[in-house]
Amino acid sequence: MEKNFLFFVLLIVVGESCFMMLPNTKKHACQSAGPISKFILSLILEDFPEIDRLIYFLSKKDVQHLDLRLLVSNNQYNLPSSIFTCLQLRYLSLHGCSIQLAPPTFKGFDMLNSLELHSVTISSEILESLISSCPLLEQLLLRDIIYSGVIEINAPKLRSFDFVENIGSVCLKSVPRLAKFSLWHTKYHVGIGNCFKSFSSLEYLELNACCLKFVAAVTGEVPTRLPFDLNSVKHLCLKEINLEELDEDADYNGDSQALECLEVEAFSDVTFNHLRKVHLFRTVGSNPEMQLIKLLLAKPPMLKEMLIFPLNVDDDFNRIEFPIMINSFRRASPEVEVIYANYG
């Protein structure tokens, strides 16, 4: 009994041609010669030869949209070198595989616009080379990548970058057109340093719990200012930032007064002129949090909405005292609406 394909979902969008791979068989069904524009494959497998042949087949069919979601029972699937001959790719999404060295003849995916890597094993050097060899790359997502070292991102046309990692480092070396940046990290994150200062096109910024801690790790001290310039940002989303925990770290390091400087007077040179929306998730009402909220109400003149999701909506502080305190803060924008919501 063959055990190559235990389960899969296969979707192909074709022009004049079609391709099918049937369960529990090694037979391919192909009809004619036209290109395959879009190919999505999701499966659980124990062996890889059929996938190698499939990718080789697709490389000959000018595939433009390729989405491979692979779950293997033992080792990760190593992508064959034929993946680097799919030179018509506009969209590439890979889940649960390993990327080895590209062949010497590979000069890049000249047409690739979007790259997504989920649970992929790859060296930082190969990843850097892959990204920099895609001159038209506009969208990049890296989620739970297994790598070592620091990833340097050089992508002159990059507009959107989502970095979701448990541990690791990234350096945004050259991203002059970056408009959307989402950074989700569950451990200390180092490597960005002062790159935020060069984000002149940044409009959407999303940070989570440990994204401020990396600043302390880089500089050796708890930050007294936000590590980025929000002057061009229109939408700011802070998830589980937990400034109270950061303040406790400051106490431990003998610098308990550091976060007290996170107040409006310390940001006289910051305008936030374009900020329209602020979303704050899992707030606890700590003093540093209140200072941040006060700042984000006092500075942006065009702010339309501040959406606050308290961690605990049932206690008296979050239901009564917290809204009263926030409503007393000065607002630069007469049109801003502060909304309290259940985090769910």
Secondary structure by P-SEA (a helix, b strand, c coil): cccccccbbbbbbbccccccccccccbbbbcccccccbbbbbbcccccaaaaaaaaaaaaacccbbbbbbbbccccccccccccccccccbbbbcbbbbccccccccccccccbbbbccccccaaaaaaaaaacccccbbbbcccccccbbbbbbccccbbbbbbccbbbbccccccccbbbbbbccccccccccccccccccbbbbccaaaaaaaaaacccccccccccccccbbbbcccaaaaaaaaaaaacccccccccccccccccccccccbbbbccccccaaaaaaaaaaaaccccccbbbbbbccccccccccaaaaaaaacccccccbbbbbbccc
